[in-house]
């Protein structure tokens, strides 16, 4: 599995996203190559399918249904919670497919 972690410089949620990806991969036993890409322009965001920072693409697809190209901070909803990175449970579900 290929995972792309797209983000802007100094993204305040990058470390949390990175950590949750690592834990979810460990818990599911999924084999993956994780690549990080810093996106600096609106054109790059559009070309790379980044829907806010951070965006996680699995096999080139955003499993969390991004709203379109953006360099702004991204929010992820999990139940009643809203966070700047997908929940660990959400990532485990995605990586288990």
Secondary structure, DSSP 8 states (H G I E B T S, - for coil): -EEEEEE-TT-TTHHHHHHHHHHHHHHHT---EEEEEE--SHHHHHHHT-EEESEEEETTEETT---S-EEEE--EEETTEEESS--HHHHHHHHT-
